[in-house]
């Protein structure tokens, strides 16, 4: 079979077939009377083998070794090809993500594109200061895509940068809520906590609903974070978790403040005071009773006053004195 026929059957151009021949990869078995290359069925079979190995990413040199070196073993080379392919996919995926984010920002001209690229690079910098400046300037120079802000907020460990990212996300309104909701499903508790902290900055009913979902999180730290945010929003669902924080002494001052805000409604105040008093009846230790007394100070109503009156006779002197002092302040109002 002549070279033109081989090219048509194999899909390999005549020029490439000549290149294979120059490298010694495949040599035509014979020549016609006129001196034209003539390929045998075995030659064509070898061409198909060359193309199959090339499709795996092997170089022509590696193809030659694979076909001609009896001692050649493929395992190491295949492992190396797998590594290279993964690196290439990761690089292409990163590029695709960057392009999608630039497109989402709807740049008006190439100056906008360059500003967005610069901000995205700064957001991924090893310098916390650069990341913070990128978050804070995103609203002024060029809006950073919400997807990039959410990804950064869910992975940021520096508290100052994290605060700037949450601020930037809050300015975008509810645009990032769907992505933050995905963060609530992360297997990492720390990521779920960051998602709650970011959602807490967005003042909307949809954000409140997500915070309520977080109250059932399997991690206590995430539940407490959600409870504090919900307490600030006046959501009574947070009361049990907030009281638990006071009893356990975890962020108890913040929890007490949240309960005080919730108790501005008289009906809620009575329910909160009843729950707090209920814990006093379950043999809590003196430090916990002291924290409960301090929490009752901000709860109006007769139920809270009765609980404080009982505590004023507590066997622990510090608890009794604190409750007595709080009662004196309440009576003086």
N, C-alpha and C positions, 0 to 999 in steps of 0.2 A: 504494500500500500504506500502510495506516494505521500509526501509531507502535507500537501493540500488536503487530501482525503483524511489523513490522521487529524489534522487541525479541525476539520468539520465534525468528525466523529467524537473527538475528545473534548472539544471546547477550548483547547489550548492553542494559542495562536502559533503560526509558523515561526514567527520571530522568537517566541519563548521556547519552542522546540529546538531551535538552533542554539539558544542560550543553554538549554539543558545539555545539549551535545558538547558545547564548548567546556562545560564544567565536568563532563564525564558522567553525568547522571544517567543518560540514556543514549545509546549509539545505534543508529540504524544497522540492522543486520546485513543489509546488502546495498548494492547500487544497480541501477538499471544500465542497459547498454549505453544510454545517453549520459550516464554519470549522475542521475538523480537519486536522492536518498530513497531507500525502500525499507519500510518498517514491517517487521513480522508481527504475528499475533502476540508473541511474547514481549516484543518491544512496546506494543500498545498497552498490554497488561501492566508493564512497568510504569508507563506514563500515568495510568490511573492510580497506581500505588503512590507515585510521587505527589499527585494532586491531593490524594486522601491525607497524606502526612502533612502536607502544607496547610490543609484546612484546619489542622490541630494547632497551628502556630509554629511548627518547626521551621527553622531556617533551611535553606538549600543545603548547607554544609551538614546539618543534622540529619536531613533526609538521606543524603548520601551515606552517612555512617549507619543509619538505621537499615538501609537496604543492603549494604555491602560488607559491614563489619560483623562477623559471626559472634564476636564477644560483646557486642553492644546490647546493653540491657535498658529497657524503656522506663523502668520504674522511677529512677532518679530524675530523668528528663521530664517525665509526665508530672511529677511533683513540682518541679520548677515551673513548668508551664501553668499549672494550677495557681501557683503563687503569683506569677506575672499577670495572669488573667484576672485574678481577684484585685490586684493593685490597679489594673487598667479599669476595671468596672467601678472601683471605688473613686478613681479620679474622674471618670466620666459622670458618675452619679453626683459627685460634688459640683462639677461644672453645670450639670443640668439643674441642680438645686439653685445655684447662683443665678443662672439665666432666668429661671422661673420667678425668683424673688425680684430681680430687676424688672421683669415684665409686669409683675403684680403692682409695682410702684408707679406704673404708667408714666415713665419719663417723657418729658416733652421734647427734649433734644439730647445731644451727646454730652452736653455739660451736666445735665441731670444724671445721665448714666454714670459718668465719671464720679460724681458726688456720691451716688448710691454705692458704687463699688468701693470707694474709699471708706465709707461708713461701715460697710459689711466687713471689710478687712480689719478696721479698727475694733469692731465688735468681736472678732475672733483673735484679737491680739493677746499676748501673754501678759501685757501690762494692764493692771486693774484700772489705772488712771485713764488709759486710752479707751478701754471698754466703757467706763463711766461717761467720758466725754461724748462718745459715739451715741450712747443712749439719750443723753441730755440734749444733744444737738440735733437729734433725728427730727424733731418737730420744727426746726428752724432751717437747716440746710436743705435736706431732702428727706421725705418721710421714709423711714425704714420699713420694709415689708413686715406685716404683723407676724408672719410665720417665723421670720428671723428673730424678732423680739421674743416670741414665745419660747423658741428653742433656746435662746440665750438665758431667759429668765428661769427656765426649768433646770439649767445646768450650772448657773452661776453660784459660786461659793462665797465670794466677797460680799459682805452685807451692804456696803455703800453702792457697789455696782448693781446689786440685786434691787435695792431701793429705787435706783434710777431707771432700771428696766421696768419695774412695776409701774412707776410713774408714766413712762412712755406708753405702756400698754393701756393704762387707764385713759390716756388721751385718745386712744383709738376706739374707745367705746366698747361695744359688744363684738367687734370684729374678731377678737382673739379668743372668745369664749369657747368656741367649738374645739379649738386646738388645746386650750387649757383643760377642757373636759377630758380630752384624750390623756392629758398628763395625770388626771386623777385615776386613770386605769393603769398607770405604770407599776411594774413589779417592785420598784424602788420606793421605799417610804419617804426618803428625802425628796425625791422628785414630786411625789404627791403633796408633800408639805409645801413645797415651793409653788405648786399649782394653786393650792388653797390661798396662800399669801397673795398671789397675783389676782385671783378671782375676788378676794376681799377688797381690792382697790377699785373694783368696777361696780358702781351703784346702780344696779338694775335688778328687776325681779328674776330674770334668768340666772344672774350671778347668785342671788340668794338661794334659788332652787339647787344649784350645784353645791353650795356650801352645806345645805341640808343633807344632800347625798353624802357629803364627806363626814357627817356626824356618825355614820355607820362604818367608817373605814376600819380596817383590821388593826391599824397602828394607833396607839393611844395618843401619840404626839400629834398626828394628823387630826384626830378627833378634837383634841384640845384647841388646836389652831383654828379649826372651823367654828368651834363653840364661841371663842372670843370674838371672831368676826360676826357671827350671828347675833351675839349679845349686843354688840354695838349697833346692829340693825333693828333691835327690838324684837327678835325672834325668840319666842318662849321655848322652842324646841331645845335651845342650848342650855336651859337651866340645870338639868341633871348633871351634865358634864361639867358645867361651871362649879356647881356645888362640890362635885367630886374633886376638882382641882383645889378647892379651899381645904377640904378635909385632908387631902394628900400633901398639901403644901407646895404645889407646883403652879407657879405664876398666880399664886393666890390673890395678890393685890390686884392684878389685872382682872381676875375672875370676879372679885368682889365689886370692882368698879362696874363691870358689865351687869352684874346682878342689880346694883344700885340703879343703873339706867333703866333696866327692865321693870324695876319696882315703881317707876313713876306712875304706872297705872295701878289704882288701888286694888283692883281684883287680883292683878298679878302679884302685887306686894304681899297680899295675904297668903297666896299659894307658895311664894318663895320663902316667906318666913316659916310656914308650916313645914316645908321640906328641910330647911336649915335646922329647925327645932327637932325634927325627927332624927337627925343624925346625932344630936346631943343625947338622945335617949338610948343610943346603941353602944354605950361604953367607949366613946372616943377618948384618946389620950389627951392630957392637958394641953399640949401644943395645938392639937386640932381644935379643942374647945375654945382656945384663945383666938384662933383664926376665925372660927364661926361667930364668936362674939363681935369681933371687929367687922365681919361682913354684915351682921345684923344692925350695926350702927347706921348703915345707909338704907335700911328697909323701913319705911314708915308703917304705922298701924299698930293696933293693939296686940296682935299675935307676936310681932317682933318684940314689943315691950315686955310681954309676959315671959318670953324666952330669956330676955336679958335679966329680968327680975330673978328668975331661977338661977341663972349663972352668977348673979351677985352673991349667992350663998355657996358658990362652988368650993370644994375642998382645997382646990389649988389657989393659992393666994393671988397669983398674977391674973388668973382668969377672973376671980371675984372682984379684984380691984378695977380691972378693965371694964367689966360689965357695969359696976357701980358708977364709974366715971361716965360711961356712955349714957346710962339712964339719967344722970344728973344733967347732962347736956340736952337730952331730949325733953326733959321736964322744964328746962329753962327756955325753950323755944316759944 
